[in-house]
Amino acid sequence: MDNDQNGCEASQPVGGWVLSSVQASVLEGVAAGFSSGRLSRELHLSSKTIDYHVRVMSDKLQAPNRVSLVSRAFVLQILRTDSWPPRIASEIVD
C-alpha cells in the first residue's frame, strides 16, 4: 500500500484506494455536515490536519468542494446509503 505525505496508509477505492481510519472518520464527519473545527475537537487533530485530509480525498475523487466529495463518496459506494449518520463501507477502510 502507498503512504501519503502524513504517513497514513492509503490506497483509493477508485483504482484500489482504501481509506485510512483517520480519513474514514474525517469523511464521515464531513458527510454529517461537521466543520473542520468540530472535527478537530472530536478527533483530537488540528484543523489544518482535517483540511489536509479533506483536500487529499477531494483530489483523489476529483471533487472541487466538500459537497462534491460527499456526493462522489456516495456514488462510489464509499459511504453507505443505509445509515445515518453516514458511515464508511467497512471494506474501504484499512
PDB file of N, CA, C and O in Angstrom, chain B, residues numbered from 101:
ATOM      1  N   MET B 101       0.831  -1.189   0.000  1.00  0.00           N
ATOM      2  CA  MET B 101       0.000   0.000   0.000  1.00  0.00           C
ATOM      3  C   MET B 101       0.869   1.242   0.000  1.00  0.00           C
ATOM      4  O   MET B 101       1.997   1.224   0.491  1.00  0.00           O
ATOM      5  N   ASP B 102       0.342   2.311  -0.549  1.00  0.00           N
ATOM      6  CA  ASP B 102       1.073   3.562  -0.619  1.00  0.00           C
ATOM      7  C   ASP B 102       0.886   4.347   0.673  1.00  0.00           C
ATOM      8  O   ASP B 102      -0.148   4.229   1.330  1.00  0.00           O
ATOM      9  N   ASN B 103       1.873   5.140   1.034  1.00  0.00           N
ATOM     10  CA  ASN B 103       1.752   6.047   2.170  1.00  0.00           C
ATOM     11  C   ASN B 103       1.592   7.452   1.644  1.00  0.00           C
ATOM     12  O   ASN B 103       2.325   7.867   0.746  1.00  0.00           O
ATOM     13  N   ASP B 104       0.624   8.207   2.202  1.00  0.00           N
ATOM     14  CA  ASP B 104       0.503   9.606   1.813  1.00  0.00           C
ATOM     15  C   ASP B 104       1.536  10.412   2.585  1.00  0.00           C
ATOM     16  O   ASP B 104       2.317   9.832   3.339  1.00  0.00           O
ATOM     17  N   GLN B 105       1.565  11.715   2.424  1.00  0.00           N
ATOM     18  CA  GLN B 105       2.616  12.543   2.986  1.00  0.00           C
ATOM     19  C   GLN B 105       2.608  12.584   4.510  1.00  0.00           C
ATOM     20  O   GLN B 105       3.632  12.918   5.108  1.00  0.00           O
ATOM     21  N   ASN B 106       1.507  12.261   5.154  1.00  0.00           N
ATOM     22  CA  ASN B 106       1.461  12.257   6.618  1.00  0.00           C
ATOM     23  C   ASN B 106       1.723  10.872   7.191  1.00  0.00           C
ATOM     24  O   ASN B 106       1.601  10.672   8.399  1.00  0.00           O
ATOM     25  N   GLY B 107       2.080   9.917   6.346  1.00  0.00           N
ATOM     26  CA  GLY B 107       2.387   8.591   6.842  1.00  0.00           C
ATOM     27  C   GLY B 107       1.172   7.714   7.049  1.00  0.00           C
ATOM     28  O   GLY B 107       1.303   6.602   7.562  1.00  0.00           O
ATOM     29  N   CYS B 108      -0.024   8.185   6.662  1.00  0.00           N
ATOM     30  CA  CYS B 108      -1.220   7.360   6.779  1.00  0.00           C
ATOM     31  C   CYS B 108      -1.295   6.452   5.561  1.00  0.00           C
ATOM     32  O   CYS B 108      -1.119   6.902   4.429  1.00  0.00           O
ATOM     33  N   GLU B 109      -1.554   5.183   5.799  1.00  0.00           N
ATOM     34  CA  GLU B 109      -1.674   4.289   4.667  1.00  0.00           C
ATOM     35  C   GLU B 109      -2.932   4.626   3.891  1.00  0.00           C
ATOM     36  O   GLU B 109      -3.986   4.880   4.474  1.00  0.00           O
ATOM     37  N   ALA B 110      -2.813   4.625   2.583  1.00  0.00           N
ATOM     38  CA  ALA B 110      -3.968   4.922   1.750  1.00  0.00           C
ATOM     39  C   ALA B 110      -3.808   4.242   0.411  1.00  0.00           C
ATOM     40  O   ALA B 110      -2.697   4.121  -0.105  1.00  0.00           O
ATOM     41  N   SER B 111      -4.891   3.810  -0.136  1.00  0.00           N
ATOM     42  CA  SER B 111      -4.969   3.332  -1.498  1.00  0.00           C
ATOM     43  C   SER B 111      -6.423   3.536  -1.894  1.00  0.00           C
ATOM     44  O   SER B 111      -7.291   3.327  -1.046  1.00  0.00           O
ATOM     45  N   GLN B 112      -6.733   3.907  -3.053  1.00  0.00           N
ATOM     46  CA  GLN B 112      -8.001   4.507  -3.431  1.00  0.00           C
ATOM     47  C   GLN B 112      -9.078   3.535  -3.906  1.00  0.00           C
ATOM     48  O   GLN B 112      -8.764   2.599  -4.641  1.00  0.00           O
ATOM     49  N   PRO B 113     -10.378   3.732  -3.497  1.00  0.00           N
ATOM     50  CA  PRO B 113     -11.447   2.879  -3.984  1.00  0.00           C
ATOM     51  C   PRO B 113     -11.534   2.970  -5.487  1.00  0.00           C
ATOM     52  O   PRO B 113     -11.880   1.999  -6.161  1.00  0.00           O
ATOM     53  N   VAL B 114     -11.222   4.122  -6.004  1.00  0.00           N
ATOM     54  CA  VAL B 114     -11.098   4.282  -7.438  1.00  0.00           C
ATOM     55  C   VAL B 114      -9.663   3.892  -7.714  1.00  0.00           C
ATOM     56  O   VAL B 114      -8.753   4.669  -7.423  1.00  0.00           O
ATOM     57  N   GLY B 115      -9.432   2.721  -8.262  1.00  0.00           N
ATOM     58  CA  GLY B 115      -8.084   2.266  -8.516  1.00  0.00           C
ATOM     59  C   GLY B 115      -7.426   1.633  -7.299  1.00  0.00           C
ATOM     60  O   GLY B 115      -6.203   1.690  -7.175  1.00  0.00           O
ATOM     61  N   GLY B 116      -8.187   1.040  -6.410  1.00  0.00           N
ATOM     62  CA  GLY B 116      -7.640   0.296  -5.294  1.00  0.00           C
ATOM     63  C   GLY B 116      -7.395   1.080  -4.015  1.00  0.00           C
ATOM     64  O   GLY B 116      -6.793   0.544  -3.085  1.00  0.00           O
ATOM     65  N   TRP B 117      -7.842   2.337  -3.932  1.00  0.00           N
ATOM     66  CA  TRP B 117      -7.599   3.173  -2.758  1.00  0.00           C
ATOM     67  C   TRP B 117      -8.444   2.705  -1.588  1.00  0.00           C
ATOM     68  O   TRP B 117      -9.647   2.492  -1.735  1.00  0.00           O
ATOM     69  N   VAL B 118      -7.825   2.543  -0.434  1.00  0.00           N
ATOM     70  CA  VAL B 118      -8.515   2.207   0.809  1.00  0.00           C
ATOM     71  C   VAL B 118      -8.234   3.340   1.786  1.00  0.00           C
ATOM     72  O   VAL B 118      -7.083   3.740   1.959  1.00  0.00           O
ATOM     73  N   LEU B 119      -9.273   3.856   2.420  1.00  0.00           N
ATOM     74  CA  LEU B 119      -9.117   4.967   3.355  1.00  0.00           C
ATOM     75  C   LEU B 119      -8.391   4.534   4.622  1.00  0.00           C
ATOM     76  O   LEU B 119      -8.578   3.417   5.105  1.00  0.00           O
ATOM     77  N   SER B 120      -7.560   5.428   5.155  1.00  0.00           N
ATOM     78  CA  SER B 120      -7.007   5.192   6.485  1.00  0.00           C
ATOM     79  C   SER B 120      -8.144   5.397   7.486  1.00  0.00           C
ATOM     80  O   SER B 120      -9.186   5.948   7.133  1.00  0.00           O
ATOM     81  N   SER B 121      -7.956   4.968   8.707  1.00  0.00           N
ATOM     82  CA  SER B 121      -9.009   5.150   9.708  1.00  0.00           C
ATOM     83  C   SER B 121      -9.254   6.642   9.974  1.00  0.00           C
ATOM     84  O   SER B 121     -10.387   7.042  10.243  1.00  0.00           O
ATOM     85  N   VAL B 122      -8.210   7.460   9.902  1.00  0.00           N
ATOM     86  CA  VAL B 122      -8.377   8.907  10.092  1.00  0.00           C
ATOM     87  C   VAL B 122      -9.192   9.484   8.942  1.00  0.00           C
ATOM     88  O   VAL B 122     -10.120  10.259   9.171  1.00  0.00           O
ATOM     89  N   GLN B 123      -8.855   9.114   7.709  1.00  0.00           N
ATOM     90  CA  GLN B 123      -9.608   9.605   6.561  1.00  0.00           C
ATOM     91  C   GLN B 123     -11.071   9.177   6.641  1.00  0.00           C
ATOM     92  O   GLN B 123     -11.967   9.954   6.308  1.00  0.00           O
ATOM     93  N   ALA B 124     -11.313   7.952   7.077  1.00  0.00           N
ATOM     94  CA  ALA B 124     -12.688   7.472   7.213  1.00  0.00           C
ATOM     95  C   ALA B 124     -13.456   8.320   8.214  1.00  0.00           C
ATOM     96  O   ALA B 124     -14.597   8.703   7.953  1.00  0.00           O
ATOM     97  N   SER B 125     -12.849   8.616   9.350  1.00  0.00           N
ATOM     98  CA  SER B 125     -13.510   9.439  10.369  1.00  0.00           C
ATOM     99  C   SER B 125     -13.766  10.849   9.852  1.00  0.00           C
ATOM    100  O   SER B 125     -14.828  11.421  10.093  1.00  0.00           O
ATOM    101  N   VAL B 126     -12.793  11.405   9.142  1.00  0.00           N
ATOM    102  CA  VAL B 126     -12.954  12.751   8.587  1.00  0.00           C
ATOM    103  C   VAL B 126     -14.083  12.758   7.553  1.00  0.00           C
ATOM    104  O   VAL B 126     -14.934  13.647   7.575  1.00  0.00           O
ATOM    105  N   LEU B 127     -14.096  11.779   6.655  1.00  0.00           N
ATOM    106  CA  LEU B 127     -15.136  11.737   5.619  1.00  0.00           C
ATOM    107  C   LEU B 127     -16.524  11.554   6.237  1.00  0.00           C
ATOM    108  O   LEU B 127     -17.481  12.190   5.796  1.00  0.00           O
ATOM    109  N   GLU B 128     -16.642  10.704   7.236  1.00  0.00           N
ATOM    110  CA  GLU B 128     -17.928  10.537   7.917  1.00  0.00           C
ATOM    111  C   GLU B 128     -18.378  11.853   8.543  1.00  0.00           C
ATOM    112  O   GLU B 128     -19.553  12.212   8.464  1.00  0.00           O
ATOM    113  N   GLY B 129     -17.457  12.562   9.154  1.00  0.00           N
ATOM    114  CA  GLY B 129     -17.795  13.846   9.762  1.00  0.00           C
ATOM    115  C   GLY B 129     -18.188  14.896   8.742  1.00  0.00           C
ATOM    116  O   GLY B 129     -19.138  15.649   8.955  1.00  0.00           O
ATOM    117  N   VAL B 130     -17.468  14.949   7.643  1.00  0.00           N
ATOM    118  CA  VAL B 130     -17.803  15.892   6.568  1.00  0.00           C
ATOM    119  C   VAL B 130     -19.188  15.560   6.017  1.00  0.00           C
ATOM    120  O   VAL B 130     -19.994  16.457   5.771  1.00  0.00           O
ATOM    121  N   ALA B 131     -19.462  14.268   5.825  1.00  0.00           N
ATOM    122  CA  ALA B 131     -20.768  13.848   5.311  1.00  0.00           C
ATOM    123  C   ALA B 131     -21.899  14.189   6.281  1.00  0.00           C
ATOM    124  O   ALA B 131     -23.031  14.427   5.860  1.00  0.00           O
ATOM    125  N   ALA B 132     -21.592  14.211   7.570  1.00  0.00           N
ATOM    126  CA  ALA B 132     -22.596  14.568   8.575  1.00  0.00           C
ATOM    127  C   ALA B 132     -22.747  16.087   8.703  1.00  0.00           C
ATOM    128  O   ALA B 132     -23.610  16.568   9.436  1.00  0.00           O
ATOM    129  N   GLY B 133     -21.905  16.837   7.989  1.00  0.00           N
ATOM    130  CA  GLY B 133     -22.015  18.289   7.984  1.00  0.00           C
ATOM    131  C   GLY B 133     -21.168  18.999   9.024  1.00  0.00           C
ATOM    132  O   GLY B 133     -21.381  20.181   9.291  1.00  0.00           O
ATOM    133  N   PHE B 134     -20.210  18.293   9.615  1.00  0.00           N
ATOM    134  CA  PHE B 134     -19.369  18.897  10.649  1.00  0.00           C
ATOM    135  C   PHE B 134     -18.316  19.805  10.039  1.00  0.00           C
ATOM    136  O   PHE B 134     -17.784  19.522   8.966  1.00  0.00           O
ATOM    137  N   SER B 135     -18.021  20.885  10.724  1.00  0.00           N
ATOM    138  CA  SER B 135     -16.965  21.805  10.301  1.00  0.00           C
ATOM    139  C   SER B 135     -15.598  21.217  10.643  1.00  0.00           C
ATOM    140  O   SER B 135     -15.495  20.265  11.417  1.00  0.00           O
ATOM    141  N   SER B 136     -14.564  21.789  10.062  1.00  0.00           N
ATOM    142  CA  SER B 136     -13.198  21.363  10.403  1.00  0.00           C
ATOM    143  C   SER B 136     -12.923  21.586  11.881  1.00  0.00           C
ATOM    144  O   SER B 136     -12.249  20.774  12.515  1.00  0.00           O
ATOM    145  N   GLY B 137     -13.435  22.675  12.437  1.00  0.00           N
ATOM    146  CA  GLY B 137     -13.244  22.954  13.856  1.00  0.00           C
ATOM    147  C   GLY B 137     -13.854  21.882  14.735  1.00  0.00           C
ATOM    148  O   GLY B 137     -13.223  21.417  15.685  1.00  0.00           O
ATOM    149  N   ARG B 138     -15.077  21.489  14.424  1.00  0.00           N
ATOM    150  CA  ARG B 138     -15.729  20.451  15.225  1.00  0.00           C
ATOM    151  C   ARG B 138     -15.008  19.112  15.073  1.00  0.00           C
ATOM    152  O   ARG B 138     -14.781  18.410  16.058  1.00  0.00           O
ATOM    153  N   LEU B 139     -14.648  18.762  13.835  1.00  0.00           N
ATOM    154  CA  LEU B 139     -13.917  17.511  13.616  1.00  0.00           C
ATOM    155  C   LEU B 139     -12.574  17.535  14.335  1.00  0.00           C
ATOM    156  O   LEU B 139     -12.134  16.526  14.886  1.00  0.00           O
ATOM    157  N   SER B 140     -11.941  18.678  14.323  1.00  0.00           N
ATOM    158  CA  SER B 140     -10.665  18.846  15.008  1.00  0.00           C
ATOM    159  C   SER B 140     -10.806  18.529  16.500  1.00  0.00           C
ATOM    160  O   SER B 140      -9.982  17.815  17.071  1.00  0.00           O
ATOM    161  N   ARG B 141     -11.844  19.060  17.114  1.00  0.00           N
ATOM    162  CA  ARG B 141     -12.077  18.809  18.545  1.00  0.00           C
ATOM    163  C   ARG B 141     -12.446  17.350  18.801  1.00  0.00           C
ATOM    164  O   ARG B 141     -11.947  16.744  19.749  1.00  0.00           O
ATOM    165  N   GLU B 142     -13.304  16.787  17.974  1.00  0.00           N
ATOM    166  CA  GLU B 142     -13.769  15.415  18.201  1.00  0.00           C
ATOM    167  C   GLU B 142     -12.698  14.366  17.918  1.00  0.00           C
ATOM    168  O   GLU B 142     -12.635  13.336  18.590  1.00  0.00           O
ATOM    169  N   LEU B 143     -11.851  14.635  16.915  1.00  0.00           N
ATOM    170  CA  LEU B 143     -10.837  13.652  16.531  1.00  0.00           C
ATOM    171  C   LEU B 143      -9.467  13.947  17.149  1.00  0.00           C
ATOM    172  O   LEU B 143      -8.515  13.192  16.954  1.00  0.00           O
ATOM    173  N   HIS B 144      -9.378  15.053  17.898  1.00  0.00           N
ATOM    174  CA  HIS B 144      -8.131  15.451  18.545  1.00  0.00           C
ATOM    175  C   HIS B 144      -7.002  15.635  17.533  1.00  0.00           C
ATOM    176  O   HIS B 144      -5.874  15.183  17.734  1.00  0.00           O
ATOM    177  N   LEU B 145      -7.347  16.319  16.432  1.00  0.00           N
ATOM    178  CA  LEU B 145      -6.395  16.670  15.386  1.00  0.00           C
ATOM    179  C   LEU B 145      -6.488  18.166  15.149  1.00  0.00           C
ATOM    180  O   LEU B 145      -7.482  18.789  15.524  1.00  0.00           O
ATOM    181  N   SER B 146      -5.484  18.746  14.544  1.00  0.00           N
ATOM    182  CA  SER B 146      -5.560  20.175  14.232  1.00  0.00           C
ATOM    183  C   SER B 146      -6.517  20.401  13.062  1.00  0.00           C
ATOM    184  O   SER B 146      -6.760  19.495  12.266  1.00  0.00           O
ATOM    185  N   SER B 147      -7.051  21.607  12.968  1.00  0.00           N
ATOM    186  CA  SER B 147      -7.919  21.956  11.836  1.00  0.00           C
ATOM    187  C   SER B 147      -7.159  21.823  10.522  1.00  0.00           C
ATOM    188  O   SER B 147      -7.732  21.431   9.506  1.00  0.00           O
ATOM    189  N   LYS B 148      -5.865  22.152  10.543  1.00  0.00           N
ATOM    190  CA  LYS B 148      -5.046  22.020   9.328  1.00  0.00           C
ATOM    191  C   LYS B 148      -4.941  20.562   8.892  1.00  0.00           C
ATOM    192  O   LYS B 148      -4.954  20.267   7.697  1.00  0.00           O
ATOM    193  N   THR B 149      -4.838  19.656   9.853  1.00  0.00           N
ATOM    194  CA  THR B 149      -4.778  18.228   9.525  1.00  0.00           C
ATOM    195  C   THR B 149      -6.104  17.764   8.934  1.00  0.00           C
ATOM    196  O   THR B 149      -6.117  16.998   7.970  1.00  0.00           O
ATOM    197  N   ILE B 150      -7.205  18.216   9.496  1.00  0.00           N
ATOM    198  CA  ILE B 150      -8.531  17.883   8.948  1.00  0.00           C
ATOM    199  C   ILE B 150      -8.619  18.391   7.514  1.00  0.00           C
ATOM    200  O   ILE B 150      -8.995  17.645   6.610  1.00  0.00           O
ATOM    201  N   ASP B 151      -8.271  19.663   7.306  1.00  0.00           N
ATOM    202  CA  ASP B 151      -8.333  20.252   5.962  1.00  0.00           C
ATOM    203  C   ASP B 151      -7.415  19.522   4.991  1.00  0.00           C
ATOM    204  O   ASP B 151      -7.756  19.354   3.820  1.00  0.00           O
ATOM    205  N   TYR B 152      -6.247  19.086   5.471  1.00  0.00           N
ATOM    206  CA  TYR B 152      -5.322  18.318   4.636  1.00  0.00           C
ATOM    207  C   TYR B 152      -6.003  17.032   4.149  1.00  0.00           C
ATOM    208  O   TYR B 152      -5.976  16.727   2.957  1.00  0.00           O
ATOM    209  N   HIS B 153      -6.606  16.287   5.065  1.00  0.00           N
ATOM    210  CA  HIS B 153      -7.250  15.025   4.680  1.00  0.00           C
ATOM    211  C   HIS B 153      -8.428  15.266   3.741  1.00  0.00           C
ATOM    212  O   HIS B 153      -8.639  14.495   2.804  1.00  0.00           O
ATOM    213  N   VAL B 154      -9.194  16.322   3.979  1.00  0.00           N
ATOM    214  CA  VAL B 154     -10.301  16.656   3.072  1.00  0.00           C
ATOM    215  C   VAL B 154      -9.736  16.961   1.683  1.00  0.00           C
ATOM    216  O   VAL B 154     -10.276  16.501   0.676  1.00  0.00           O
ATOM    217  N   ARG B 155      -8.652  17.733   1.630  1.00  0.00           N
ATOM    218  CA  ARG B 155      -8.052  18.089   0.340  1.00  0.00           C
ATOM    219  C   ARG B 155      -7.517  16.857  -0.392  1.00  0.00           C
ATOM    220  O   ARG B 155      -7.721  16.719  -1.598  1.00  0.00           O
ATOM    221  N   VAL B 156      -6.830  15.958   0.330  1.00  0.00           N
ATOM    222  CA  VAL B 156      -6.290  14.742  -0.286  1.00  0.00           C
ATOM    223  C   VAL B 156      -7.422  13.884  -0.850  1.00  0.00           C
ATOM    224  O   VAL B 156      -7.344  13.413  -1.984  1.00  0.00           O
ATOM    225  N   MET B 157      -8.469  13.684  -0.056  1.00  0.00           N
ATOM    226  CA  MET B 157      -9.600  12.875  -0.538  1.00  0.00           C
ATOM    227  C   MET B 157     -10.308  13.556  -1.702  1.00  0.00           C
ATOM    228  O   MET B 157     -10.716  12.894  -2.656  1.00  0.00           O
ATOM    229  N   SER B 158     -10.456  14.871  -1.627  1.00  0.00           N
ATOM    230  CA  SER B 158     -11.090  15.618  -2.718  1.00  0.00           C
ATOM    231  C   SER B 158     -10.286  15.493  -4.002  1.00  0.00           C
ATOM    232  O   SER B 158     -10.855  15.319  -5.079  1.00  0.00           O
ATOM    233  N   ASP B 159      -8.971  15.580  -3.894  1.00  0.00           N
ATOM    234  CA  ASP B 159      -8.110  15.428  -5.075  1.00  0.00           C
ATOM    235  C   ASP B 159      -8.241  14.032  -5.670  1.00  0.00           C
ATOM    236  O   ASP B 159      -8.359  13.879  -6.886  1.00  0.00           O
ATOM    237  N   LYS B 160      -8.221  13.013  -4.811  1.00  0.00           N
ATOM    238  CA  LYS B 160      -8.304  11.631  -5.299  1.00  0.00           C
ATOM    239  C   LYS B 160      -9.644  11.351  -5.967  1.00  0.00           C
ATOM    240  O   LYS B 160      -9.715  10.593  -6.935  1.00  0.00           O
ATOM    241  N   LEU B 161     -10.707  11.964  -5.449  1.00  0.00           N
ATOM    242  CA  LEU B 161     -12.043  11.731  -6.007  1.00  0.00           C
ATOM    243  C   LEU B 161     -12.450  12.817  -7.001  1.00  0.00           C
ATOM    244  O   LEU B 161     -13.587  12.837  -7.472  1.00  0.00           O
ATOM    245  N   GLN B 162     -11.527  13.713  -7.317  1.00  0.00           N
ATOM    246  CA  GLN B 162     -11.763  14.804  -8.263  1.00  0.00           C
ATOM    247  C   GLN B 162     -13.013  15.593  -7.892  1.00  0.00           C
ATOM    248  O   GLN B 162     -13.885  15.842  -8.724  1.00  0.00           O
ATOM    249  N   ALA B 163     -13.073  15.977  -6.626  1.00  0.00           N
ATOM    250  CA  ALA B 163     -14.207  16.725  -6.090  1.00  0.00           C
ATOM    251  C   ALA B 163     -13.728  18.129  -5.711  1.00  0.00           C
ATOM    252  O   ALA B 163     -12.811  18.258  -4.900  1.00  0.00           O
ATOM    253  N   PRO B 164     -14.321  19.178  -6.273  1.00  0.00           N
ATOM    254  CA  PRO B 164     -13.839  20.534  -6.017  1.00  0.00           C
ATOM    255  C   PRO B 164     -14.214  21.115  -4.651  1.00  0.00           C
ATOM    256  O   PRO B 164     -13.658  22.137  -4.250  1.00  0.00           O
ATOM    257  N   ASN B 165     -15.146  20.484  -3.929  1.00  0.00           N
ATOM    258  CA  ASN B 165     -15.560  21.004  -2.624  1.00  0.00           C
ATOM    259  C   ASN B 165     -16.125  19.865  -1.777  1.00  0.00           C
ATOM    260  O   ASN B 165     -16.226  18.725  -2.233  1.00  0.00           O
ATOM    261  N   ARG B 166     -16.491  20.192  -0.538  1.00  0.00           N
ATOM    262  CA  ARG B 166     -16.970  19.163   0.394  1.00  0.00           C
ATOM    263  C   ARG B 166     -18.267  18.499  -0.063  1.00  0.00           C
ATOM    264  O   ARG B 166     -18.438  17.290   0.095  1.00  0.00           O
ATOM    265  N   VAL B 167     -19.168  19.278  -0.622  1.00  0.00           N
ATOM    266  CA  VAL B 167     -20.435  18.704  -1.101  1.00  0.00           C
ATOM    267  C   VAL B 167     -20.163  17.691  -2.206  1.00  0.00           C
ATOM    268  O   VAL B 167     -20.735  16.602  -2.217  1.00  0.00           O
ATOM    269  N   SER B 168     -19.293  18.055  -3.126  1.00  0.00           N
ATOM    270  CA  SER B 168     -18.935  17.133  -4.212  1.00  0.00           C
ATOM    271  C   SER B 168     -18.216  15.905  -3.675  1.00  0.00           C
ATOM    272  O   SER B 168     -18.431  14.796  -4.165  1.00  0.00           O
ATOM    273  N   LEU B 169     -17.359  16.094  -2.666  1.00  0.00           N
ATOM    274  CA  LEU B 169     -16.649  14.969  -2.061  1.00  0.00           C
ATOM    275  C   LEU B 169     -17.639  13.963  -1.489  1.00  0.00           C
ATOM    276  O   LEU B 169     -17.519  12.760  -1.724  1.00  0.00           O
ATOM    277  N   VAL B 170     -18.599  14.450  -0.751  1.00  0.00           N
ATOM    278  CA  VAL B 170     -19.600  13.557  -0.155  1.00  0.00           C
ATOM    279  C   VAL B 170     -20.442  12.889  -1.239  1.00  0.00           C
ATOM    280  O   VAL B 170     -20.711  11.691  -1.164  1.00  0.00           O
ATOM    281  N   SER B 171     -20.853  13.648  -2.233  1.00  0.00           N
ATOM    282  CA  SER B 171     -21.647  13.085  -3.334  1.00  0.00           C
ATOM    283  C   SER B 171     -20.890  11.978  -4.050  1.00  0.00           C
ATOM    284  O   SER B 171     -21.440  10.906  -4.304  1.00  0.00           O
ATOM    285  N   ARG B 172     -19.617  12.241  -4.380  1.00  0.00           N
ATOM    286  CA  ARG B 172     -18.797  11.220  -5.056  1.00  0.00           C
ATOM    287  C   ARG B 172     -18.625   9.990  -4.156  1.00  0.00           C
ATOM    288  O   ARG B 172     -18.657   8.858  -4.639  1.00  0.00           O
ATOM    289  N   ALA B 173     -18.446  10.211  -2.861  1.00  0.00           N
ATOM    290  CA  ALA B 173     -18.271   9.091  -1.935  1.00  0.00           C
ATOM    291  C   ALA B 173     -19.522   8.206  -1.904  1.00  0.00           C
ATOM    292  O   ALA B 173     -19.410   6.984  -1.805  1.00  0.00           O
ATOM    293  N   PHE B 174     -20.703   8.809  -1.986  1.00  0.00           N
ATOM    294  CA  PHE B 174     -21.940   8.018  -2.049  1.00  0.00           C
ATOM    295  C   PHE B 174     -22.045   7.284  -3.380  1.00  0.00           C
ATOM    296  O   PHE B 174     -22.376   6.098  -3.410  1.00  0.00           O
ATOM    297  N   VAL B 175     -21.768   7.972  -4.472  1.00  0.00           N
ATOM    298  CA  VAL B 175     -21.870   7.362  -5.801  1.00  0.00           C
ATOM    299  C   VAL B 175     -20.907   6.185  -5.941  1.00  0.00           C
ATOM    300  O   VAL B 175     -21.245   5.161  -6.536  1.00  0.00           O
ATOM    301  N   LEU B 176     -19.703   6.343  -5.385  1.00  0.00           N
ATOM    302  CA  LEU B 176     -18.690   5.290  -5.472  1.00  0.00           C
ATOM    303  C   LEU B 176     -18.853   4.224  -4.390  1.00  0.00           C
ATOM    304  O   LEU B 176     -18.038   3.309  -4.283  1.00  0.00           O
ATOM    305  N   GLN B 177     -19.904   4.349  -3.596  1.00  0.00           N
ATOM    306  CA  GLN B 177     -20.236   3.408  -2.527  1.00  0.00           C
ATOM    307  C   GLN B 177     -19.143   3.320  -1.456  1.00  0.00           C
ATOM    308  O   GLN B 177     -18.935   2.278  -0.833  1.00  0.00           O
ATOM    309  N   ILE B 178     -18.453   4.449  -1.266  1.00  0.00           N
ATOM    310  CA  ILE B 178     -17.501   4.558  -0.160  1.00  0.00           C
ATOM    311  C   ILE B 178     -18.296   4.796   1.117  1.00  0.00           C
ATOM    312  O   ILE B 178     -17.995   4.225   2.166  1.00  0.00           O
ATOM    313  N   LEU B 179     -19.313   5.646   1.015  1.00  0.00           N
ATOM    314  CA  LEU B 179     -20.243   5.878   2.120  1.00  0.00           C
ATOM    315  C   LEU B 179     -21.469   5.000   1.916  1.00  0.00           C
ATOM    316  O   LEU B 179     -21.990   4.899   0.805  1.00  0.00           O
ATOM    317  N   ARG B 180     -21.923   4.374   2.979  1.00  0.00           N
ATOM    318  CA  ARG B 180     -23.117   3.523   2.917  1.00  0.00           C
ATOM    319  C   ARG B 180     -24.367   4.387   2.817  1.00  0.00           C
ATOM    320  O   ARG B 180     -24.429   5.471   3.396  1.00  0.00           O
ATOM    321  N   THR B 181     -25.339   3.912   2.097  1.00  0.00           N
ATOM    322  CA  THR B 181     -26.598   4.651   1.945  1.00  0.00           C
ATOM    323  C   THR B 181     -27.660   4.205   2.942  1.00  0.00           C
ATOM    324  O   THR B 181     -28.764   4.750   2.952  1.00  0.00           O
ATOM    325  N   ASP B 182     -27.344   3.225   3.777  1.00  0.00           N
ATOM    326  CA  ASP B 182     -28.352   2.676   4.691  1.00  0.00           C
ATOM    327  C   ASP B 182     -28.152   3.096   6.146  1.00  0.00           C
ATOM    328  O   ASP B 182     -28.677   2.448   7.052  1.00  0.00           O
ATOM    329  N   SER B 183     -27.398   4.176   6.380  1.00  0.00           N
ATOM    330  CA  SER B 183     -27.178   4.579   7.770  1.00  0.00           C
ATOM    331  C   SER B 183     -27.131   6.097   7.905  1.00  0.00           C
ATOM    332  O   SER B 183     -26.758   6.805   6.970  1.00  0.00           O
ATOM    333  N   TRP B 184     -27.509   6.576   9.066  1.00  0.00           N
ATOM    334  CA  TRP B 184     -27.320   7.967   9.438  1.00  0.00           C
ATOM    335  C   TRP B 184     -26.917   7.994  10.903  1.00  0.00           C
ATOM    336  O   TRP B 184     -27.579   7.341  11.710  1.00  0.00           O
ATOM    337  N   PRO B 185     -25.905   8.688  11.279  1.00  0.00           N
ATOM    338  CA  PRO B 185     -25.047   9.474  10.409  1.00  0.00           C
ATOM    339  C   PRO B 185     -24.305   8.605   9.410  1.00  0.00           C
ATOM    340  O   PRO B 185     -24.185   7.395   9.603  1.00  0.00           O
ATOM    341  N   PRO B 186     -23.807   9.212   8.348  1.00  0.00           N
ATOM    342  CA  PRO B 186     -23.144   8.433   7.291  1.00  0.00           C
ATOM    343  C   PRO B 186     -21.985   7.608   7.837  1.00  0.00           C
ATOM    344  O   PRO B 186     -21.247   8.059   8.714  1.00  0.00           O
ATOM    345  N   ARG B 187     -21.836   6.415   7.317  1.00  0.00           N
ATOM    346  CA  ARG B 187     -20.753   5.506   7.706  1.00  0.00           C
ATOM    347  C   ARG B 187     -20.044   5.019   6.453  1.00  0.00           C
ATOM    348  O   ARG B 187     -20.640   4.894   5.383  1.00  0.00           O
ATOM    349  N   ILE B 188     -18.762   4.748   6.614  1.00  0.00           N
ATOM    350  CA  ILE B 188     -17.923   4.213   5.542  1.00  0.00           C
ATOM    351  C   ILE B 188     -18.231   2.735   5.366  1.00  0.00           C
ATOM    352  O   ILE B 188     -18.453   2.027   6.348  1.00  0.00           O
ATOM    353  N   ALA B 189     -18.246   2.262   4.129  1.00  0.00           N
ATOM    354  CA  ALA B 189     -18.361   0.822   3.868  1.00  0.00           C
ATOM    355  C   ALA B 189     -17.110   0.154   4.448  1.00  0.00           C
ATOM    356  O   ALA B 189     -15.995   0.578   4.144  1.00  0.00           O
ATOM    357  N   SER B 190     -17.271  -0.855   5.255  1.00  0.00           N
ATOM    358  CA  SER B 190     -16.153  -1.435   6.021  1.00  0.00           C
ATOM    359  C   SER B 190     -15.018  -1.933   5.145  1.00  0.00           C
ATOM    360  O   SER B 190     -13.864  -1.889   5.570  1.00  0.00           O
ATOM    361  N   GLU B 191     -15.300  -2.402   3.942  1.00  0.00           N
ATOM    362  CA  GLU B 191     -14.233  -2.928   3.092  1.00  0.00           C
ATOM    363  C   GLU B 191     -13.351  -1.829   2.503  1.00  0.00           C
ATOM    364  O   GLU B 191     -12.340  -2.126   1.865  1.00  0.00           O
ATOM    365  N   ILE B 192     -13.722  -0.560   2.710  1.00  0.00           N
ATOM    366  CA  ILE B 192     -12.983   0.562   2.167  1.00  0.00           C
ATOM    367  C   ILE B 192     -11.932   1.070   3.160  1.00  0.00           C
ATOM    368  O   ILE B 192     -11.068   1.861   2.781  1.00  0.00           O
ATOM    369  N   VAL B 193     -11.987   0.634   4.409  1.00  0.00           N
ATOM    370  CA  VAL B 193     -11.080   1.140   5.442  1.00  0.00           C
ATOM    371  C   VAL B 193      -9.978   0.149   5.716  1.00  0.00           C
ATOM    372  O   VAL B 193     -10.205  -1.055   5.836  1.00  0.00           O
ATOM    373  N   ASP B 194      -8.751   0.696   5.814  1.00  0.00           N
ATOM    374  CA  ASP B 194      -7.584  -0.135   6.114  1.00  0.00           C
ATOM    375  C   ASP B 194      -7.531  -0.397   7.609  1.00  0.00           C
ATOM    376  O   ASP B 194      -6.623  -1.079   8.084  1.00  0.00           O
TER     377      ASP B 194
END
